[in-house]
Amino acid sequence: MEERRKFVRLDTQLPLRYSLLPSGQSQPAVSTEVGGGGVRLVAPGHVQPETRLWVELQLPGRQQPVTFVGEVVWSEQHDIKGISPVEIGVRFVEISPEDRQAIMQHVDTTHRP
């Protein structure tokens, strides 16, 4: 089956912080992919699908981080040299039009087909 994505995605490593909602402790992580519909990130631990997260993503050249509420769509653990990072797919649930536009502009200006 062919996958059809609504938004172009960019493979990129950007620093971010996330916390589990409603009141989890903030954790550092890094994105591995960003797009107009969400992000894929690498985190230190497993997060259940349907969990809501508060995310602050730092885009290059932008003073203020992009912030949004996202929902975990999938979570997959990997074992690399005794370390067990977790990749997490997060879709945007609540994001300002300005922050979504900033992400899409970053993807458009950096994306190389």
Secondary structure, 3 states (H helix, E strand, C coil): CCCCCCCCEEECCCEEEEEECCCCCCEEEEEEEEECCEEEEEECCCCCCCCEEEEEECCCCCCCCEEEEEEEEEEEECCECCECCEEEEEEEEEECHHHHHHHHHHHHHHCCC
